[in-house]
Amino acid sequence: MDELEKIKKVIDSGLPEASKEILMVLDATTGQNAIEQVKAFKQTVDITGIILTKLDGTAKGGVVIGISNENNMPVKYIEDLQNQKK
């Protein structure tokens, strides 16, 4: 987390006027553990959105709706494994 905070400070000092987004990438199979991950990261940086990966028929991706609502942050992208062409 310290490294993440340092990176944010460097970017903020180098590009103070730039519009920035901090996206958290969550694995859909993580389930309830994702809630704790978001809390920990949010204490360090202000997350502006969520990207959900590895979503398939068995994934526990529903937790992302609760995270999004509770933290007032949008889901920016969902990777749907079932509809990807191989």
Order of alpha helices (4+ residues) and beta strands (2+ residues): alpha-beta-alpha-beta-alpha-beta
